[in-house]
Amino acid sequence: MASGPRAHNPHMQTRTLGPEGPTVSALGLGCMGMSEFYGGHSDAESIATLHHALDRGVTFFDTADMYGPYTNEKLLGRALKGRRAQAFIATKFGFVRDPANPAARAVDGRPARVAQACEDSLQRLGVEHIDLYYLHRADPKVPIEDTVGAMAQLVHAGKVRHLGLSEVSPQTLERAHGVHPLTALQSEYSLWTRDPEQGALAACERLGIGFVPYSPLGRGFLTGAIKTPDDFAADDYRRMTPRFQGENFTRNLALVEKVKTLAADKGCSAAQLALAWVLAQGQHIVPIPGTRRLRNLDENLGARDVRLTDEELQEIDAVFPAGVSAGARYPEGMMQLVRG
């Protein structure tokens, strides 16, 4: 069992981000939905959930400068005040948003931007260093070597401990890793998004890089709690996403019903089964399911105790094979940024 901030909680399994990487809780907590994208939210509720996560032994917290926009890091910083030593903070830069027009976004990975983006994040978080600093999306106009070279300077300056990338190809990952060792690749991965199986997972294992799946519950869909698009608030980001629209929604809902049946047979919830499946795909994998609610957090953490046999994993694959989900996981404009 790891020493340090987690020693007080023997029940939280840990994993390392790569064989030589830092030790974190086997399940992290994604904080994006605490500030926007998924309908209404309450800072008080989110902070209570963050404190509960710390109490339950969660150490790995994921945010980004653009969430809010530019408010989610402040929220996480407030929640961790006085408890910084218990937390491994991951944040990201690269997207540029205009608070006056939140729907518009661009990617800026120019070396000149890197240092300022880091300073801004440190200030919002109220911390002296960032544990894991990601490039949120590769800038197609800037060689990845240039961006990562500038990020490496942050490590040398003591402002950042570890570097990561998000949603890049295995080739881009390898090029970046040649400039400075990477600790993590973050990409969407779940039963209904299997893209990382086309090379990214294997590349991480080969290079000794941790893999951090975001949206491991399919943006909430795999929990079985969403029955109709009307369940979404008017400003919910999912209304604009192909997988949650029309016939795609209906087809995907039928898949989730099958997962719920398997979960009932196993004696766990659909969310726990979906998370346990992700955890079972490799020891270098640390999912970061997001929630702002205590009860969902506790349910998700219960996935740590769900052990799937090879036979059960095959059964899950049979009802939810790779590529079976209907619809793209992002609108087309965003899809172009996850092919770097």
Buried (B, 14 or more C-beta within 10 A) or exposed (E): EBEEBBEEBEEBBBBBBBEEBBBBBBBBBBBBBBBBBBBEBEBEEBBBBBBBBBEBBBBBBBBBBBBBBBBBBBBBBBBBEEEBEBBBBBBBBBBBBEEEEEEEBEBBBEBEBBBEBBEBBBEBBBBEBBBBBBBBBBBEEBBBBBBBBBBBBBBEEEBBBBBBBBBBBBEBBBBBBEBBBBBBBBBBBBBBBBBBEEEBBEBBBEBBBBBBBBBBBBBBBBBBBBEEBEEBEEEBBBBEBBBBBEEBBEBBBEBBEBBBEBBEEBEBBBBBBBBBBBBBBBEBBBBBBBBBBBEBBBBBBBBBEBEBEEEBBEBBEEBBEEEEBBBBBBEEEBEEBBEB
